[in-house]
Amino acid sequence: MPPRLALLLSTALLLPAMVGAGERISEASDRTGLSLTIYNQDLALVRERREVELPAGVVDLAIRGVSGRMQAETALLQGGDGRGGLEVLEQNFNYDLLTPAKLLEKYLSREICIRRTNPATGEEQTVRAKVLSTQGGLVVRIGDRIETNPGGRYIFDGLPPNLRDQPTLVTRLKTEGSGRRTLELSYLSGGLSWRADYVARLDRDDRRLDLAGWVTLDNRSGTAYRNARLQLVAGALNRVTTAPPRQRFKQALAMAEADTAMREEGLFEYHLYSL
């Protein structure tokens, strides 16, 4: 893609595309609780509570700030205030993030505008172009001509509905009454792991050994987990390929329930460390 590529998106077009009609947005700032149980196999259980304002009836709730490596089939959203009257009708995980390349890809077989300067007159001209390919570069049709990697600024009519600026879980809910609700969301995610490193120091008399241990967390999930309560699990989690995702989720959830300076507990064939 040419380095001179620039995107021109007006706010009037951007906002309606990102926030669908009637869609409610829940940001990470809505969290009232967050906990992570991390295994040393590129796997973690994420649990969070959020306070959101919901209307009565059917509403789409866009939960932003979730892990970009969420295993969507394990996502479980439920009421956390004991009030009932909340039903999950549908869930969709939008993990296609807004980038120039992804935006062009979503406009395949559609038209965009290209604004460029006429080298002879110095005037800006805007032409309509149909996107034919984005593989290895941009190929467009302008009138009866085919051009590759055309220069200029690319202007789009709007954002595709499933393209977001950050990973988002969109849930369609049915509620019996309006008001502020507490929601609990749990899911498994990749991109999170940990390891322990130790440094030993022997005194001059070779009689005393000081041992220091450090835990290193590796977060490649694309999301920050600020002020999260943390638990680490040592041991190989049974992830038999025939086991359904929900079964793996229940196993991880059961281990996380054993909860709270750092504490070690024996749990089945695993060791659980609470920080």
N, C-alpha and C positions, 0 to 999 in steps of 0.2 A: 504494500500500500504506500502511495507517495507520501513523503514527509510533510508536504505542504497541505495535506488534507485538513480541512477545518469543518466542523459541524455547526450549522446554524439552526438552532431550535428555539422557537419563541416560547415564552412562558405560557402563553395562552394555549398552545398546543400541548405542552409538556404536562401540565397538571391534570387535565381531563384524562389523558392516556394513562397516567400513573395511578390515579385514584378513580376507580370505576364508579359509575353511578351508584350511590348508596353504600359504597364500601367504607368501612371503618378501619382506621389505622391504629395499630398498637406498636409503639416504639419500645426500644430496650429500656428507656427511662420509666416505663410503666411497671417494671419488675419490682416486686416487693420481696422476693426470695429467689435464690439461685444456688444450685448445688451441682457438683460434677463428681462422678465416680469414674476414674480413669484406669484402664487396664493397660498392660504393657504389650498390647497386640494391635495398636492403631485402632482403638475402640474406646468409647466413653458413653456413659449414661448421663444425659443432661436432664435436669428437672428444674422447672421454674414456676413461679407464681406471678401473675400480673393482675392489676386492677384496671378494668376497662368499663367504659360507659356503653351500654347496649340498648337499642330500641326494642320494642316488642315486635314479634313476628320474625320473618326470615331476613337475615343480614349476612353480608360477606365481611369477615374480619381478616384483615391482612396483618399477620404477626411478623414484624420485621426484627432483625437482629438475631435470627436463629443461625445455627451452624450451616455453612455452605456444603458440608459433607453429611448432612442429615440423611439417615436411612428412612425415607419418607413413609415406608410401610410400617414402621414402628411408632410413628407419631400418635400420641394419645392425648387428647384435649378433653378436659372435664371441669365441671364446676368445683370450686374449692371452698365454697361458703355454706354448703349443706342446704341450699335453698331449693334445689331441683329446678324443674322447668327449663332445662337447657338440653338441646339435642343437636348433635353434630350430623349434618346431612351430607357433607362433601368436604374433601380436603385436596388441595393441590399445592405442590411444592415448586415454586418458581425460582430456579437456580441459574437461569440464563441472565448474566449480569450485563448492564449497559456499557458497551464499548463501541468505538467506531466500527470495528470489524463485525461485531455481532449485529449491530444495527443494519449494516449493509446486507448481511446475510439474510436478515428477516425481510428485507425488501426485494429478495430474489423474485423475478418476473413481475415486479411492480415498478412504477415510475418514481423518480426523484427529480429534483431540480439541480442543475449545476450552474453556479454563477461564476463567470470568469471575465477577464479583461481582454478586450480586443487589442492586440499588439499594435495595430495600425492606427487606431483612433484613440486608444486609452480609455474607451468607454466600457462600462460593465454590461455584460449581456447575460441573460438567464435563459437556459434551454432546458427542455424536458428530456429526460433520458430513461430508457428502460434497462433495468439491471438484468444482465444475462448470466453472469457468473461472478463469483467472488473467490474462486479457487486459484491461489497463486497470484492474485492481483484482481483488479476490477475490469470487467468487460461490460460495455453498455452499447445500446443502440440509440443513436441520435438521428432522427429522421430516417434516411435510407443508408446511413453510414454506421459502421461498427468501430468503436474506439476502445483502446485499452488504457487503463489508468489515466483517465482524463484529468487534467489539472483544474484547479478552481476550488470553490467551496461547495460542499454537498448540502443540499437543503431537503429536509424530510417533512412530509405532511403531518406526521405525528409519531408517537411511539407505539409499537406493537403491544397488544394487551398483556403478554406474558413476559415482557422484558422489564426487569427491575434494576434499580441501582444497588441493591444488596439482596442476599438470599431472603426469601419471604415465604412463609406458609400461609396460604389463603384458605380459610375455613368458612364454609357456609353453615350458619347456625340458625336454629329456630328457638326463640325464647318466648316464654309465656307472659313476661312482663318487662317493662323498661326499667332502667336504673343501673347503678354501678355494681359490677359483678367481679368476683374473684375467680380467676381461671387458673388451672394447673395444667401445664404442658410437660410431657415427658417423651423422650425419644433417644434412640441410639445414634451415635455419630462417629464417623471416621475422622482422621486428621488430628487425633489427640493421643499422646502416649507419654510415658515417663520412664526414667531410669534412675538408679541409685549409684553413686560413686563414693568411694571411701578413701581416706588418707590416714595412714598409720604413722605414729612417731614414737620411737623407742628412746627412753632416757639414757643418760650416760652409763648407768650401771647395768643396762640391759635387764632391768627388773620391772620396769613399768612401761606400759604401752597405752598411749593416748590414741583413740580412734575417733575420727570425725567423719560424719556422713552427710552427703548433699544429695538432694533430690532435684533432678533437672526435668522440667516439663517442656514438651515440644507441642506447640499449637500450630497446626497447619490447616485448621478448619475454616479460616477466613473470617472468624468472629472473635471479638474480645469478650471475656467473661469476668467482668469487674466485680470485686467483692463476693466472689463465689465461695461457698463452703466446699472444701476439697477432701475427697477420699481417694486413696490409691490402692489398687488391688494387685498383689503379686500372685502369679500362678497362671497356668494356661487355661483360658476359658474354653469350655466345650462348645465348639461351633460346628457340629456335624452338619454336613451340607443338606442332609435330609430334614433337619430340624427347621420348622417354619420360623420366620423372623419374629413373630409374636412370642414363640417359646423362648428364643434367645433373650428377648426383651424382658420377659418375666423372670428369667434367671438373673439377669443383671439387676433388675429392680429389687429382687429379694436380697441380694448381696448388699445393695446400697442401704437397705432398711436398718442394717446393724450399725448404728451410729455412735465424735464429739469427744499449748504443747502437743504433740503427735502421739497417737496411741495405736498399738498393734493388737489385733485380735485374730484368733484362729477361726476360720469360717469354712467348713467342709475341707476341701484340699487347698484352700486359698489362705492368704494372709491379707487382712484389710488394715490400712493405715489411715487414720483420720487426723487431719491437720486443723 
